[in-house]
Structure formats: structure tokens, C-alpha cells
Amino acid sequence: MRRLPAVLGDLLDEPQIGPLQPQTPDRGLDAIIDARDRVWLIEIKSTGSPGAVASAAEQMATLAADDGIRLLVVPFMTHAGAKAAADRGLNWLDLSGNANIRDENLYVSVQGRPNQFAARGRPASAFAPKSSRVARALLLDPERWWRQKELSEYTDLDAGRVSRVVRRLEDDDLLARDGALLRPREPGLLLDAWADEYRFDRHDIITGHLSGSGIELSRELEDRLRRAGVDHAFTGLPAAWAQDKFARFRLNSIYVHGDPRIAADAIELRRNERGANVQLIGPNDRGVFDGQRAVDDLTCVSPVQVYLDLRALPERAAEAAEELRHSGAIWHASS
């Protein structure tokens, strides 16, 4: 953190800012910077995950506004972390040069500078395709307290992998513990952290066209897939429509077990990308089907999975994702 005064000075165009004055932990902050007419109250976290941001906001809530400007400092702020900070009115700065700071007569907003602290290689992620089964289980029943053994049995993951995933989630302040029991600290924080890393295009996706549109085509596809013996579950806008009738749509997105090319042939899908109104998706892990259920005569993946997919789909999918989130349908329907 020795570079913090220089980064802050660069953002404020005050090259002589500083120095950093370390504080004792019982004050609820890690350091102070006294810079001319402003005092900066610094809380330092090793990660910009939304859980770490929420934890910092709680820690700094006891500090009086008259004491100075509360500022969270992290190596690199994630998109989900920035959202959590905005929701809590928390100023932040990352050592990669990004920031969002508001105070009287002061507004600093810098976005888009690359992460200067990215780990080399491919660090293990709690949200890799198989590993994300843990997050999905926790979010399908967010009020339930789990033992790691129960998570291992539910997700069909070995105990070692579950232990590593849990440790990573705890490092990011995304879990609450009661002895050996655990659950999401805040379901929304866990979902945001997952959404930050989720990539819809890493599934095996086949596009094509069938006559029809909207929910009428969805029902035709449901019938064809059932008659062809293809296990499946709708996601995206058809699933959002089945859930709360939000937004008319053209594109039908459907997960299928096995090779989506075989499923496409089974339902006589005319394969093409131009003008496509059907996506058949071979998932990169079978966990996407956990929590599937029938909604309005359509077999749908869980609302958690629907939300993740909507954020990557066209038409009014982004609006549908926010509607699903803000209506509480994700947690109500998944519990």
C-alpha cells in the first residue's frame, strides 16, 4: 500500500499528498492520509469482491462523517464490488487507478483501467463450471445452513473440491458461518460475484430457425423435445416469461442434455445464425439443470440460472434480469 498516496494524489491532481499513517485495528480503519483540507479514512481489503466491499462498509459505518472521507482501497475493484459500493454509498479507489469518490465539492470517477495485480496462470475460481455447483446449491435455498459434507453429496463433488471452493468464498467474505454450518452472507452478493465471472458463450450453442415466435414457439419446442425424448430446460426470455410474463420475445434459449446438434436434428431445426429464433445449448456442466422445474407448462432451469443467462442475451433480456431480481422471484421461486 506504499503506492496509495501516489495513486490518490494522481487522481486528485495533488502530487504532494500523504503520507500514509497506519492506524490500530480497533479504530475501524487501517490508515489515515491527511491531505491539506481533507482527511482520508482508509480501509484496506485484499480483494474487490462484493463481499469484501460489504464488510468494509460495515466496518466503516461507525466512523463519523466529520472525521474525514471514508475510502475503501483494494488492488482492483470488480464490477460486482463497484455495484456493492454504490449500493452502500462507499467511496473506493483501487491501486490499478480506478476510483469512484464523492464528497462536498469533489467528484472523481475513473473506470476501465486494467487490473495491474492479475495473478499469473489460471487461478482457481469458485465459479468455474463444476465448482459453481456449490454457489448454485447455496442460492437455491439461501436460508438453509449447510455442512460441507451435505454440499459434497448434493453437488456430487468430492470433499476436497468443496473445501477449496468454500475457502475461496470465505476469503471473499461471501459466506456466513455458524460453527460447521454455512450459508450465503447475502444472497445478492454471492449472485453478483458469480455473475461477474459467468460466461454464457462458454457453453456449446447451436442456433437455428423454426416457424413461429415467442411463447407459442416455446410451447411447440417443449412438445417436440418431449416427443423426441430430449431432456431439456428453458432459460433466458422464455423462462422469464413463464415466471412473470415479462417482455415479449423472439429468441428461445434451451439447455439440452447431450450434444445440441443431435437435439437440433431431432426437432428438425434449420441450423443457421442469421434470423435464428432458437438456441440449443449444451451446458459446460450438468449443474445448470439443478433446481429445474415446470413453470406455466415449460420445463425451466432455476431462476438463478435464468438470471445469469439473461445478462448475456439480446432483446430485452437485461431488463428481464433486473425485473427477476428486483421482484424477489429468484429467491422466492428457488426456495
C-alpha positions in Angstrom: 0.0 0.0 0.0 3.0 2.3 -0.1 1.9 3.4 -3.6 -1.5 4.6 -2.2 -0.6 8.2 -1.6 0.8 8.5 -5.2 -2.3 6.9 -6.7 -4.6 9.1 -4.7 -2.5 12.2 -5.5 -2.6 11.4 -9.2 -6.4 11.1 -9.1 -6.8 14.3 -7.2 -4.0 16.1 -9.2 -2.3 16.7 -5.9 1.3 15.3 -6.3 2.4 16.0 -2.7 -0.5 14.1 -1.0 0.4 11.9 2.0 2.0 10.3 3.9 0.1 7.1 4.9 -0.4 7.0 8.6 -1.2 3.4 9.8 -3.9 3.0 12.5 -4.7 0.4 15.1 -7.5 -2.0 14.1 -9.8 -1.1 16.9 -10.5 2.3 15.3 -12.4 0.6 12.5 -9.9 1.7 9.8 -6.4 0.8 8.6 -4.8 4.2 7.9 -5.3 7.9 7.6 -4.0 10.3 4.9 -4.0 14.0 6.0 -4.0 16.0 2.7 -4.4 19.7 3.1 -8.1 20.4 3.6 -9.1 16.8 3.6 -8.6 13.8 5.9 -8.9 10.4 4.3 -10.0 7.5 6.4 -8.7 4.3 4.8 -9.9 0.8 5.0 -7.8 -1.7 3.0 -9.0 -5.0 1.6 -7.1 -7.6 -0.4 -9.9 -8.1 -2.9 -12.6 -6.1 -4.6 -15.2 -8.8 -4.3 -18.7 -7.6 -3.3 -18.4 -9.5 0.0 -15.2 -7.6 0.9 -16.8 -4.3 0.0 -19.9 -5.0 2.1 -17.6 -6.0 5.0 -15.7 -2.8 4.7 -18.9 -0.7 4.6 -20.0 -2.4 7.9 -16.6 -1.7 9.5 -16.6 1.9 8.5 -20.2 2.6 9.3 -19.2 3.6 12.9 -16.9 6.4 11.7 -18.3 9.8 12.0 -18.6 11.8 8.7 -16.9 14.7 10.4 -13.8 12.6 11.0 -13.0 12.6 7.3 -13.8 10.9 4.0 -14.2 7.2 4.2 -12.3 5.4 1.5 -12.0 1.7 0.7 -8.8 0.7 -1.1 -8.3 -2.6 -3.0 -5.8 -3.8 -5.6 -8.5 -4.0 -8.3 -12.3 -3.3 -7.9 -14.5 -5.9 -9.6 -17.7 -4.8 -11.4 -19.8 -6.5 -8.7 -17.7 -4.9 -6.0 -18.3 -1.4 -7.5 -22.0 -2.1 -7.5 -21.9 -3.1 -3.9 -20.0 0.1 -3.0 -22.5 2.2 -4.9 -25.4 0.5 -3.1 -23.8 1.4 0.2 -22.6 4.9 -0.7 -19.0 3.9 -0.1 -16.1 5.7 -1.8 -13.4 3.5 -3.3 -10.1 3.5 -5.0 -8.1 0.7 -6.5 -4.4 0.6 -6.9 -4.8 0.0 -10.6 -6.0 3.6 -10.9 -9.8 3.3 -10.9 -12.0 5.1 -8.4 -15.4 6.4 -7.5 -15.2 9.2 -4.9 -17.9 11.7 -3.9 -17.7 14.4 -1.3 -18.5 18.1 -0.9 -17.1 19.9 -4.0 -15.3 16.7 -5.1 -16.2 14.0 -7.6 -13.8 11.5 -9.1 -14.8 8.7 -11.4 -12.3 6.7 -13.3 -13.2 3.3 -14.9 -11.7 0.9 -17.3 -8.1 0.8 -16.3 -6.8 -2.8 -16.4 -6.0 -4.9 -13.4 -2.4 -4.5 -12.6 -2.5 -7.3 -10.0 -3.9 -10.1 -12.1 -2.5 -13.5 -10.9 -0.4 -15.3 -13.5 -1.8 -18.5 -14.9 -5.4 -19.5 -14.3 -6.1 -19.2 -10.5 -8.8 -21.5 -9.2 -12.2 -19.9 -9.3 -15.2 -20.6 -7.0 -17.3 -20.1 -10.1 -15.7 -22.4 -12.6 -18.3 -24.6 -14.3 -18.1 -27.6 -11.9 -17.2 -25.5 -8.9 -20.2 -23.3 -9.4 -22.4 -26.1 -8.3 -21.6 -25.0 -4.7 -22.8 -21.4 -5.3 -25.9 -22.7 -7.1 -26.8 -25.0 -4.2 -26.4 -22.2 -1.7 -28.5 -19.8 -3.8 -31.3 -22.3 -4.5 -32.0 -22.4 -0.8 -30.3 -19.3 0.6 -31.8 -19.5 4.1 -30.6 -23.1 4.7 -27.5 -23.8 6.7 -25.3 -26.4 5.1 -22.5 -28.7 6.2 -19.7 -29.2 3.7 -20.4 -32.9 3.6 -24.0 -32.1 2.6 -22.8 -29.8 -0.1 -20.5 -32.5 -1.4 -23.3 -35.0 -1.5 -25.8 -32.6 -3.2 -23.4 -31.3 -5.8 -21.7 -34.7 -6.5 -18.3 -33.0 -5.9 -15.5 -34.5 -3.9 -15.0 -33.2 -0.4 -11.6 -31.7 -1.4 -13.1 -29.5 -4.2 -15.9 -28.4 -2.0 -13.5 -27.4 0.8 -11.4 -25.4 -1.7 -14.5 -23.6 -3.1 -15.8 -22.8 0.4 -12.5 -21.4 1.4 -12.4 -19.2 -1.7 -15.9 -17.9 -1.0 -15.0 -17.3 2.6 -11.8 -15.4 1.6 -14.1 -13.1 -0.5 -16.5 -12.5 2.5 -19.4 -14.2 0.7 -20.3 -16.7 3.3 -21.7 -16.6 6.8 -20.7 -19.3 9.4 -22.2 -20.8 12.5 -19.7 -23.4 13.6 -19.5 -26.1 10.9 -22.6 -24.7 9.2 -22.6 -22.1 6.3 -24.8 -20.2 4.0 -24.6 -17.1 1.8 -23.8 -14.0 3.8 -26.1 -12.1 1.5 -27.6 -14.0 -1.5 -27.4 -10.9 -3.7 -23.6 -10.5 -3.1 -22.9 -14.1 -3.9 -25.0 -13.9 -7.1 -23.3 -10.7 -8.2 -19.8 -12.2 -7.6 -20.8 -15.2 -9.7 -22.4 -13.1 -12.5 -19.1 -11.1 -12.7 -17.3 -14.3 -13.8 -20.1 -16.1 -15.6 -19.6 -16.5 -19.4 -22.7 -17.7 -21.4 -20.6 -18.1 -24.6 -18.6 -20.9 -23.0 -21.5 -23.3 -23.4 -21.9 -25.2 -26.7 -24.5 -23.3 -28.6 -26.3 -24.2 -31.8 -28.6 -21.7 -33.4 -31.3 -22.2 -35.9 -34.8 -21.4 -37.0 -38.3 -22.8 -36.7 -41.6 -21.3 -37.8 -43.3 -19.4 -35.1 -42.3 -16.9 -32.4 -42.5 -16.1 -28.8 -44.3 -18.2 -26.2 -46.2 -20.1 -29.0 -42.9 -21.3 -30.4 -41.7 -22.2 -26.8 -44.7 -24.5 -26.4 -44.0 -26.1 -29.8 -40.4 -26.6 -28.8 -41.4 -28.1 -25.5 -43.7 -30.6 -27.3 -41.1 -31.5 -29.9 -38.3 -32.0 -27.4 -40.5 -34.2 -25.2 -41.6 -36.3 -28.1 -38.0 -36.7 -29.2 -37.0 -37.8 -25.7 -34.6 -34.9 -25.3 -34.1 -33.9 -21.7 -34.1 -30.1 -21.6 -34.9 -26.9 -19.7 -35.7 -23.4 -21.0 -33.6 -20.4 -19.9 -33.5 -16.7 -20.9 -36.6 -14.8 -22.0 -38.9 -17.8 -22.4 -38.2 -18.8 -18.7 -38.6 -15.1 -17.6 -41.9 -15.0 -19.5 -43.1 -18.2 -17.8 -42.1 -16.8 -14.4 -43.7 -13.4 -14.5 -44.9 -12.6 -18.1 -42.1 -10.0 -18.6 -41.4 -8.8 -22.1 -42.5 -10.4 -25.4 -39.5 -12.1 -27.1 -38.4 -13.8 -30.3 -35.4 -15.9 -29.2 -35.9 -19.3 -27.4 -32.9 -20.4 -25.4 -33.0 -24.1 -24.2 -30.4 -26.2 -22.4 -30.3 -29.8 -23.6 -28.6 -32.9 -22.3 -26.0 -34.3 -24.6 -24.9 -32.9 -28.0 -27.1 -30.0 -29.1 -26.5 -31.0 -32.7 -28.3 -34.3 -32.1 -31.1 -32.4 -30.4 -31.3 -30.0 -33.4 -31.7 -32.8 -35.8 -34.3 -34.5 -33.6 -36.6 -31.4 -33.7 -35.8 -30.6 -37.3 -34.2 -27.3 -36.6 -33.0 -25.4 -39.6 -29.5 -24.6 -38.5 -28.3 -21.0 -39.2 -27.2 -17.9 -37.4 -28.9 -15.3 -39.5 -32.5 -14.8 -38.4 -32.2 -17.5 -35.7 -35.0 -17.8 -33.2 -33.8 -20.9 -31.4 -30.7 -21.6 -29.3 -30.0 -25.2 -28.3 -27.3 -25.1 -25.5 -25.1 -27.9 -24.5 -24.0 -26.8 -21.0 -20.4 -26.8 -19.9 -21.5 -28.6 -16.7 -24.7 -30.5 -15.9 -25.1 -28.3 -12.8 -27.2 -25.9 -14.9 -30.1 -28.3 -14.5 -30.0 -28.3 -10.7 -33.2 -26.7 -9.5 -35.1 -27.1 -12.8 -38.9 -27.1 -12.5 -42.1 -26.8 -14.6 -43.4 -23.2 -14.9 -46.5 -22.5 -17.0 -46.1 -25.8 -18.8 -42.5 -25.2 -19.7 -39.6 -27.0 -18.2 -37.2 -24.2 -16.9 -33.9 -24.0 -15.2 -33.8 -22.4 -11.8 -34.3 -18.6 -11.6 -30.7 -18.2 -10.5 -29.5 -19.8 -13.8 -32.1 -17.8 -15.8 -30.8 -14.6 -14.2 -27.2 -15.4 -15.1 -28.1 -16.2 -18.7 -30.4 -13.2 -19.2 -27.5 -10.9 -18.6 -25.8 -12.2 -21.8 -28.7 -12.4 -24.1 -30.2 -9.9 -26.6 -33.6 -8.3 -26.9 -35.0 -7.1 -23.5 -33.1 -9.8 -21.6 -31.1 -7.3 -19.4 -34.4 -5.7 -18.3 -35.9 -9.1 -17.7 -32.9 -10.0 -15.5 -33.4 -6.9 -13.3 -37.1 -7.5 -13.1 -36.5 -11.1 -11.9 -34.0 -9.8 -9.4 -36.0 -6.9 -8.0 -39.3 -8.8 -7.8 -37.7 -11.3 -5.5 -38.7 -14.1 -7.8 -35.1 -15.5 -7.8 -35.2 -16.3 -4.1 -38.9 -17.0 -3.7 -39.0 -19.5 -6.6 -35.7 -21.1 -5.7 -36.5 -21.7 -2.0 
